[in-house]
Amino acid sequence: MIRLRRLACACMPLFLSACSIFSPPREVDAPPPEQWHVPLPHDGSVSNLKQWWQQQNDPLLVELIDAAQKVSPTIASARSRIEQARAVRTAAGAGLLPAFDLAANGTRSNGQPPITPTNTTVQRGLQMAWEIDVFGAGRDTWRSARARHAGARAGWHEARVSVAAEVAEQYFGLRACEKMLEISKADAASRAETARLSELSAKAGFTAPATAALARASAAEGNARATQQQAQCDIAVKILTALTAVPEPMLRTRLEGGTGRLPQAAPVAIETLPAKLLAQRPDVFTAEMEVAAAIGDVGSAQAQRFPRIGLSGFVGRTRFTAAGTTSDSDTWSVGPLSVSLPVFDGGRRAANVDAANARYDEAVANYRATARRAVREVEEALVNLRSTGLRSDDARTSVEGYRASFVGTEARYQGGLASLVELEDARRLRLAAELSEVALQRERLSGWIALYRAAGGGWSRADLDAAQP
């Protein structure tokens, strides 16, 4: 009895110290700016981001996005991470409960007959083992697994948004390429006609051979540009084929209906305050969950430095056979109740705590960096949209002016009042202006896609309760 009291007194500091386990702060701040530093497009007019692709009035784009999401390895990996996290969470939760196993054993012994005859003992029943989570190691492990599972589910949505944005970028790039191809082919045809007329004029002696040579060179240049543009469009089709797994002949057939048509993107809703943005970004939520998981890891590592208590038991039936006589009896036992006290491990447990604390610091730094990046990406998209919006009128005016200049110079050239050099300069300026206008439209579409992606793609924390893989 005296020894038990001494043992209890020796263990008391360990039990008391467990009540004062250091735990990192549960709340980590990442204060966003109070307001956006760039005007919101359309004054932040509302649109449903979840249905944003449907609002582009381009059914083919929606079909391609759906097809790409079904075959995307990025989404498949995200789905796999969800399954892994779910399994880890289930295993961690199971560790808090007693484990029951069906057990059976048999023994046959022989003593000194006839005093102790040969006998057989068969025992079968339910065996229980339970490590009592006194200091919270199991609970912290389960909290970590639950947080990582929630983060993995948010990551699945982030992957879907990423794939949709990538397909849209390639699709809009293809449509812009087709528009540029139309412009390049028209320019090449115009140059070829000028070269033909110059050749006829040179043969008739009205135009110098050098002028005809310049016209031929210009026609060759225009044809080469159109050929190069065609190759770029073909490559864009093959990229879309790889992204969506749609057979190329089928894809080309579907693309024919809207060749060279650039859609007008629907506006993206941006909340007035940046703080609201952080609540609708799945990557910010995932980083936040990683902080929560790191907190659980620290608690679990610290709890490993304190006593572990285990309890076992057995409920079953025993059959004893000896000298032709058989008897059955019900048996049960509770125990032993075991307590293990860590004494010396070479600093392993302390090192595990230090490592967990370091991972927590890393998770906090990543969370804050992710929050800052979220705000930066939105503001970058807003800057690009504002810039492309301000340049649109100037680009349109430039195209109209250079077209009018080319038409006038062409008329003067045909009337003998302008040289071929002047005509080619006017043609080159018109072509550059037309291509720049298409590139600007493409850049603006990219800005809307970037804003859609930066705004979280319509995700919210309530989506965690929705059906997901």
Secondary structure, DSSP 8 states (H G I E B T S, - for coil): -HHHHHHHHHHHHHHHHHTT-----S-------SS-SS--GGGG----GGGTGGGGS-HHHHHHHHHHHHH-HHHHHHHHHHHHHHHHHHHHHHTTS-EEEEEEEEEEE--STTTS--EEEEEEEEEEEEEE-SSSHHHHHHHHHHHHHHHHHHHHHHHHHHHHHHHHHHHHHHHHHHHHHHHHHHHHHHHHHHHHHHHHHHHTTSS-HHHHHHHHHHHHHHHHHHHHHHHHHHHHHHHHHHHH---HHHHHHHHGGGTT-----------SSHHHHHTT-HHHHHHHHHHHHHHHHHHHHHHTTS-EEEEEEEEEEEEEEETTEEEEEEEEEEEEEEEE-----TTHHHHHHHHHHHHHHHHHHHHHHHHHHHHHHHHHHHHHHHHHHHHHHHHHHHHHHHHHHHHHHHHHHHTTSS-HHHHHHHHHHHHHHHHHHHHHHHHHHHHHHHHHHHTTTT--GGGGGS---
